[in-house]
C-alpha cells in the first residue's frame, strides 16, 4: 500500500539540521521496521542506485557482521581503493553508519542525500521507514562519491532487508543464531532461509560456520553459487592450534597488545600468517576468505595491512575508567554472549582479575533470560538501568531475568557505570554490555573515558 505523510507533517529542507531530518524519517512511517522490497524499489529506481557498476560485497549474519564488513573495507582501503562502507546500527553518532575511505560522512552530505531521498519518495507517492530512507541515502552518497567498491552490512535478515535491493558480487553469511524471531522465525533453518535471500545466481557465498543449515545450502545449490565454508574450505589457527571458536582479539588501547601477534589462515591453496589486529580472529578469517574469493585481486601485503588497521567500536573495546579496565561490548543475543564469554576467558588468562561488575541493560524484545543465564557464573555484580529508547526492556523485565543475583538499580546507564566503578576494587574489571543502545548511553561519559584510555 502506498501512503503519504500527514499534511501537518513538516518536511525539512536543506537548511534543516541532521537531527531534524532523522526525527522526520522516524515520524512518517507507521512502523519502525517494515520488511519488504517492492514498496521501496520505486524510490531506489528514481534515485538511480539499483545497479552500481562496481563490485558490491553484502554481509548478513546473526553476529560478526560489523567486524567482518570493517575488515573487508579496511583491506580494500589498504590496497588503495575508494571504499564505501555501510553498517548499522551506530553506537555514538548516526554518521558512523555511512563511511567513505574509513571516515564517517559529514552532516551536510547526509542532508543533501536526505533531500534527494525525500524528492524520490514524494515522486513515488509513498512513505519510507527510518531504515529504508537512511539506507537509500547511503546508496545515493556512495554513487555520488564514485567509490570503487561497496561493502554493505544487512540490517535485519537478508531476503526482505532494503540492503538486498542491490545485487551483490559476493555474499557473506557470518553465522546463524537465534535472534529477531518475530521477524525471521525461531529456528536456524527459518533464519537461514531469510539470510540466504542475499544470494544471486552464480556469485560466491562465504559461510562463516562449520554447521550450515539446509535452507542455506539448498538456496546456494539452486542458484549454483560456489560455497566457501569455514571448517571445510578455510581455517584459522592461533598459537595453540586449530580452533572452532574465535579467540579474544588483541586490544586496541594498549592494555594488551603483543608485538607481532598473529594467526594462521589456511585454504587448500595457501597458508598465510596474518596479524591478529584489533578484531576477533574468526571474523578476520571470514573477511579474508571473502577477499580471496571476491572480484578484486588483493596482495598478501595489503591483506596484512588491512588486518592491522581494522577497528570497530563496541566489540570487546577496552578503556580505562577511574583507574579500572572497562570492557565495552554490544553482545545482545545468546550467540553473541557465548562469544563474549570466550573473549572474557581469554582476557582473564592474560590479566590478573578478581570480580567483574556489569553495567547492563537490554531491549525488551530480546531473549533476556537466556543472555543473563549465560553470564550468571561470570559476573559478580549487576548495575542496571532502563535504556531511554521505545523498545527498552522494563525494569521489571530486567529484574525478573536477574532474580537471585546481586543487582543495583540506577536512574540511567551513566549512573550505573559510576556505581559500578565505586563498587569495584583493584584488580576488578567493569563490563558494559547488553545492547548497542546500552553503549550509546555512555556517550556523555565518552570524553572522560577516552582521556583515561591508553
C-alpha positions in Angstrom: 0.0 0.0 0.0 1.3 3.4 -0.9 0.7 6.2 1.6 1.9 9.8 2.1 2.7 11.5 5.4 0.0 13.6 7.1 -0.4 17.1 5.7 0.5 18.5 9.1 4.0 16.8 8.9 6.6 19.4 8.4 9.2 18.4 5.8 12.7 19.5 6.5 14.8 21.2 3.8 18.5 21.7 3.0 18.9 24.3 5.8 17.5 21.9 8.4 19.7 20.1 10.9 20.6 16.4 10.7 18.7 15.8 13.9 15.6 17.4 12.3 15.9 15.1 9.3 16.4 12.0 11.4 13.4 12.9 13.5 11.4 13.3 10.3 12.3 9.9 9.0 11.3 8.3 12.3 7.9 10.0 12.2 6.4 9.5 8.7 6.0 5.7 8.5 3.6 3.6 10.5 6.2 1.2 11.8 9.9 1.3 12.6 10.5 -2.0 10.8 8.7 -2.8 7.6 10.4 -5.7 5.8 9.9 -6.0 2.0 11.5 -4.6 -1.2 8.7 -3.9 -3.6 7.3 -0.9 -1.8 10.7 0.8 -1.6 12.0 -0.2 -5.0 10.4 2.7 -6.9 12.2 5.2 -4.7 15.5 3.5 -5.3 14.8 3.4 -9.1 14.1 7.1 -9.0 17.4 7.7 -7.3 19.1 5.5 -9.9 21.0 3.5 -7.2 19.8 0.0 -8.0 22.7 -1.1 -10.3 26.1 0.2 -9.2 28.5 -0.8 -11.9 31.2 -1.8 -9.4 31.8 -4.7 -7.1 29.4 -5.0 -4.1 30.1 -7.2 -1.1 26.9 -7.9 1.0 27.3 -9.3 4.5 24.5 -10.9 6.5 24.5 -13.0 9.7 23.4 -13.0 13.3 26.6 -11.8 14.8 30.0 -10.6 13.5 28.7 -8.6 10.6 30.2 -5.3 11.8 33.7 -6.8 12.4 33.6 -8.6 9.1 32.5 -5.6 7.0 35.0 -3.4 8.8 37.8 -5.9 8.0 36.8 -6.2 4.3 36.7 -2.5 3.9 40.0 -2.0 5.7 41.7 -4.5 3.4 40.4 -2.8 0.2 41.4 0.6 1.6 44.9 -0.8 2.2 45.0 -1.7 -1.5 44.4 1.9 -2.4 40.7 1.6 -3.4 38.0 4.1 -2.6 35.7 2.1 -0.3 32.1 2.7 0.6 31.1 1.0 3.9 27.5 0.8 5.2 26.8 -0.5 8.7 24.1 -0.4 11.3 23.3 0.4 13.9 25.6 3.1 15.1 26.9 3.5 18.6 27.7 7.2 19.2 26.7 9.2 16.1 24.4 8.3 13.2 27.1 9.4 10.8 29.1 6.2 11.8 26.7 4.1 9.6 28.0 5.6 6.3 31.7 5.8 5.7 33.9 6.5 2.7 37.6 5.6 3.0 37.2 5.0 6.7 35.7 8.4 7.5 32.1 9.0 8.6 30.3 11.3 6.2 29.6 14.8 7.4 26.2 16.2 8.3 25.8 18.3 5.1 26.5 15.2 2.9 23.7 13.3 4.7 21.3 16.2 4.5 21.9 16.5 0.7 21.2 12.8 0.4 18.0 13.1 2.5 16.8 15.9 0.3 17.3 13.6 -2.7 15.5 10.7 -1.0 12.6 12.9 0.0 12.2 14.1 -3.5 12.2 10.5 -4.8 9.8 9.4 -2.0 7.3 12.2 -3.0 7.6 11.3 -6.7 6.8 7.7 -5.8 3.9 8.7 -3.5 4.7 6.5 -0.6 6.3 6.5 2.9 9.6 5.1 4.0 10.6 3.6 7.3 13.6 5.2 9.0 15.9 2.3 8.0 14.7 2.4 4.4 15.2 6.1 4.0 18.6 6.2 5.6 19.8 3.1 3.6 18.8 4.7 0.3 20.6 7.9 1.4 23.8 5.8 1.9 23.4 4.3 -1.6 22.9 7.8 -3.1 26.0 9.1 -1.2 28.1 6.2 -2.4 27.1 6.7 -6.0 27.8 10.5 -5.9 31.2 9.8 -4.4 32.1 7.4 -7.2 33.5 4.7 -5.0 35.4 1.7 -6.3 33.7 -0.9 -4.1 30.6 -1.0 -1.8 30.7 -3.1 1.4 27.2 -3.4 2.8 26.0 -4.8 6.1 22.5 -6.2 6.1 20.3 -4.7 8.9 17.8 -7.5 9.6 17.6 -10.9 8.0 18.5 -10.6 4.3 15.8 -11.5 1.9 13.5 -8.6 2.7 16.0 -6.1 4.0 16.4 -2.9 2.0 20.1 -3.6 1.6 19.1 -6.5 -0.6 17.8 -4.2 -3.3 21.4 -4.2 -4.5 22.6 -7.4 -6.2 26.0 -8.3 -4.7 29.1 -9.6 -6.5 29.8 -11.8 -3.5 27.7 -12.7 -0.4 28.9 -13.4 3.1 26.8 -15.1 5.9 28.9 -14.8 9.1 26.8 -17.2 11.2 23.2 -18.1 12.0 21.9 -17.9 15.6 18.5 -17.3 17.1 17.6 -13.6 17.1 14.8 -11.3 15.8 12.5 -14.3 16.0 9.3 -12.2 15.5 10.5 -11.2 12.0 12.8 -14.1 10.9 11.5 -17.2 12.7 12.6 -19.2 15.7 14.8 -21.9 14.2 18.2 -21.8 12.4 16.5 -23.2 9.3 14.0 -20.4 9.1 16.5 -17.8 9.9 19.0 -19.3 7.4 16.3 -19.1 4.6 15.9 -15.3 5.3 19.7 -14.7 5.3 20.3 -16.8 2.2 18.0 -14.3 0.4 21.0 -12.2 -0.3 22.4 -14.8 -2.8 22.2 -14.2 -6.5 22.8 -16.7 -9.3 26.5 -17.8 -9.7 28.0 -15.5 -7.1 30.3 -16.9 -4.4 28.9 -17.4 -0.8 31.3 -17.3 2.1 29.8 -19.1 5.1 31.5 -18.5 8.4 30.4 -21.6 10.4 31.1 -25.3 10.1 27.4 -26.1 10.5 25.4 -24.8 7.6 21.5 -25.0 7.7 20.0 -27.0 4.9 17.9 -23.9 3.9 21.1 -22.1 3.1 22.7 -25.0 1.3 19.5 -25.5 -0.8 19.4 -21.9 -1.9 23.1 -21.9 -2.8 22.6 -25.1 -4.9 19.5 -23.7 -6.6 21.4 -20.6 -7.7 24.6 -22.5 -8.4 26.6 -20.4 -6.0 30.2 -21.6 -5.3 30.3 -22.1 -1.5 33.4 -21.4 0.6 32.7 -22.6 4.1 34.6 -22.3 7.3 35.9 -25.7 8.6 35.8 -27.2 5.1 37.4 -24.7 2.7 39.2 -22.3 5.0 40.5 -22.5 8.6 42.4 -20.4 11.1 44.8 -21.3 13.9 46.0 -19.4 16.9 49.2 -20.1 18.8 47.6 -23.1 20.5 46.4 -24.8 17.3 43.2 -25.2 15.2 40.2 -23.7 16.9 36.5 -23.9 16.2 35.6 -20.7 18.0 37.1 -17.2 17.8 39.6 -16.2 20.4 40.0 -12.9 22.0 41.2 -10.1 19.8 44.3 -8.1 20.6 43.3 -4.9 22.4 43.4 -1.6 20.7 44.2 0.6 23.7 47.4 -1.0 24.8 46.1 -2.9 27.8 47.3 -6.0 26.0 48.9 -5.9 22.6 51.6 -8.4 21.8 54.1 -7.2 19.2 53.9 -9.4 16.1 50.9 -11.4 17.4 49.4 -13.3 14.5 47.1 -16.2 13.5 47.4 -18.6 10.6 44.8 -18.5 7.8 44.7 -21.6 5.5 42.9 -22.9 2.5 43.7 -25.8 0.2 45.8 -23.4 -1.9 47.7 -21.3 0.6 48.7 -20.7 4.1 49.3 -17.2 5.5 50.5 -15.8 8.8 48.2 -12.8 9.5 48.5 -10.1 12.2 45.9 -10.6 14.9 44.9 -6.9 14.7 42.1 -5.5 16.8 39.2 -7.6 15.9 38.3 -11.3 16.6 40.5 -13.6 14.5 37.5 -15.7 13.4 35.8 -12.6 11.9 39.1 -11.6 10.3 39.4 -15.0 8.7 35.9 -14.8 7.3 36.8 -11.4 5.8 40.0 -12.8 4.3 38.0 -15.7 2.7 35.7 -13.1 1.2 38.5 -11.0 -0.2 40.2 -14.0 -1.7 37.0 -15.2 -3.4 36.0 -11.7 -4.4 36.2 -9.8 -7.7 39.2 -7.7 -6.8 42.8 -9.1 -6.7 44.5 -8.1 -3.4 48.1 -8.8 -2.4 49.1 -10.5 0.8 50.8 -7.3 2.0 47.5 -5.4 1.6 45.7 -8.2 3.4 48.1 -7.9 6.4 48.0 -4.1 6.4 44.2 -4.1 6.3 44.0 -6.5 9.2 46.2 -4.3 11.4 44.2 -1.1 10.7 40.7 -2.6 11.1 38.9 -1.3 14.2 35.3 -1.2 15.3 33.7 0.4 18.3 31.8 -1.7 20.8 33.4 -5.1 20.0 35.4 -6.0 23.2 36.5 -2.4 23.1 38.7 -1.6 26.1 39.2 1.6 28.1 40.3 2.7 31.5 37.6 4.3 33.7 38.6 5.7 37.1 41.7 3.5 37.0 39.8 0.3 36.2 39.7 -1.7 33.0 36.3 -1.0 31.3 35.3 -3.5 28.6 32.5 -2.3 26.2 30.6 -4.9 24.1 27.4 -4.9 22.2 26.6 -8.6 22.7 22.8 -8.9 22.9 21.8 -12.4 21.9 22.9 -15.9 23.1 25.2 -16.5 20.2 26.9 -13.1 20.8 27.1 -13.7 24.5 28.8 -17.0 24.1 31.5 -15.3 22.1 31.8 -12.6 24.7 32.4 -15.3 27.3 35.1 -16.7 25.1 36.8 -13.3 24.9 36.5 -12.8 28.7 38.0 -16.2 29.4 41.0 -15.4 27.2 41.3 -11.9 28.7 41.4 -13.3 32.3 44.2 -15.7 31.3 46.3 -12.8 30.4 45.4 -10.4 33.2 45.0 -10.7 37.0 41.4 -10.1 37.5 39.1 -10.5 40.6 35.5 -9.6 40.2 33.5 -8.5 37.2 31.0 -5.7 37.7 28.4 -5.4 34.8 26.7 -2.3 33.6 23.8 -3.9 31.9 20.5 -3.2 30.0 18.8 -4.7 27.0 15.9 -4.3 24.6 12.6 -5.8 25.7 12.2 -7.9 22.6 15.4 -9.8 23.2 15.9 -13.1 24.9 17.0 -11.5 28.2 16.7 -14.7 30.3 19.0 -16.8 28.1 21.5 -14.0 27.9 21.6 -13.5 31.6 21.8 -17.2 32.3 24.9 -17.5 30.1 26.7 -14.9 32.3 25.4 -15.8 35.8 28.6 -17.6 36.8 30.8 -14.9 35.2 29.5 -11.6 36.6 29.7 -10.8 40.3 27.5 -7.7 40.5 25.0 -6.2 38.1 24.4 -2.5 37.8 21.3 -1.9 35.7 19.1 0.9 34.3 16.4 1.1 31.7 17.6 2.4 28.3 15.9 5.5 27.1 14.5 4.1 23.9 11.0 2.9 23.0 12.0 -0.8 22.7 13.8 -0.8 26.0 13.3 -3.7 28.5 11.4 -2.5 31.5 12.9 -2.6 35.0 10.6 -5.5 35.8 11.8 -7.5 32.8 15.4 -6.9 33.8 14.8 -7.7 37.5 12.9 -10.9 36.6 15.8 -12.2 34.5 18.3 -11.2 37.2 16.4 -12.9 40.0 18.8 -14.2 42.7 21.8 -12.2 41.6 23.5 -9.1 43.1 21.6 -6.2 41.4 21.7 -2.5 42.0 19.2 -0.3 40.1 20.1 3.3 38.8 18.2 6.0 37.0 20.5 6.0 34.0 23.2 3.9 32.4 25.7 6.7 33.2 24.7 6.4 36.8 25.1 2.6 36.6 28.6 3.0 35.3 29.5 5.4 38.1 28.0 3.0 40.6 29.9 0.0 39.2 33.1 2.0 39.4 32.5 2.9 43.0 31.8 -0.7 43.9 35.0 -2.0 42.3 38.4 -2.6 43.9 41.8 -3.0 42.5 42.1 -5.9 40.0 38.3 -5.8 39.3 37.0 -5.1 35.9 33.9 -3.3 34.5 31.9 -4.7 31.7 29.3 -2.5 29.9 27.1 -4.6 27.6 23.7 -5.9 26.5 22.7 -3.6 23.6 24.0 -1.1 21.1 21.8 1.3 23.0 23.4 0.5 26.3 26.8 1.5 24.8 25.3 4.5 23.1 24.0 5.7 26.5 27.7 6.0 27.7 28.3 8.8 25.1 28.0 11.6 27.7 31.0 10.0 29.5 32.9 9.1 26.3 35.3 12.0 26.5 36.1 11.2 30.1 36.7 7.5 29.3 38.8 8.3 26.2 41.0 10.7 28.1 41.8 7.9 30.5 42.4 5.2 27.8 45.9 4.1 26.9 
